[in-house]
């Protein structure tokens, strides 16, 4: 919807800030929680981002 693709490590790294914002801060992603993401998974994404969002 926001023209953000997460199909490669490079793209994930490029959009790490947006992923963090949408998944952890605003909780708008995934839309309507279609994938059933858990609080533990959100916390994992938060830790990944705060640790520098390494993709390799």
C-alpha positions as CSV (number, residue, x, y, z in Angstrom):
1,X,0.0,0.0,0.0
2,X,2.9,2.4,0.7
3,X,5.0,1.0,-2.2
4,X,7.4,-0.6,0.2
5,X,8.8,-3.9,-0.8
6,X,10.4,-6.2,1.8
7,X,11.4,-9.0,-0.5
8,X,15.2,-8.7,-0.1
9,X,17.6,-7.9,2.7
10,X,18.6,-4.7,1.0
11,X,15.0,-3.5,0.8
12,X,14.3,-4.5,4.4
13,X,17.4,-2.5,5.5
14,X,16.3,0.5,3.5
15,X,12.9,0.5,5.1
16,X,13.8,-0.5,8.6
17,X,12.6,2.8,10.1
18,X,9.3,2.5,8.4
19,X,8.9,-1.2,9.4
20,X,9.6,-0.3,13.0
21,X,7.2,2.6,13.0
22,X,4.4,0.7,11.4
23,X,4.8,-2.6,13.3
24,X,6.0,-1.5,16.7
25,X,5.0,2.1,17.3
26,X,1.7,2.6,15.5
27,X,0.8,-1.2,15.2
28,X,-0.8,-0.5,11.8
29,X,1.1,-3.3,10.1
30,X,0.1,-5.9,9.2
31,X,-3.2,-4.4,8.2
32,X,-5.9,-5.7,10.4
33,X,-3.3,-8.0,11.9
34,X,-3.9,-10.3,8.9
35,X,-0.9,-12.4,9.8
36,X,-1.7,-12.7,13.5
37,X,1.6,-11.1,14.6
38,X,2.1,-11.6,18.3
39,X,3.4,-9.1,20.9
40,X,6.5,-11.3,21.2
41,X,7.1,-10.9,17.4
42,X,6.6,-7.1,17.7
43,X,9.1,-7.0,20.5
44,X,11.6,-9.0,18.3
45,X,11.2,-6.4,15.6
46,X,11.7,-3.6,18.1
47,X,14.9,-5.2,19.4
48,X,16.2,-5.8,15.8
49,X,15.6,-2.1,14.9
50,X,17.0,-0.7,18.2
51,X,20.1,-2.9,17.7
52,X,20.9,-1.4,14.3
53,X,18.5,-3.2,12.0
54,X,21.2,-5.6,10.6
55,X,20.1,-7.6,7.7
56,X,23.1,-9.8,7.0
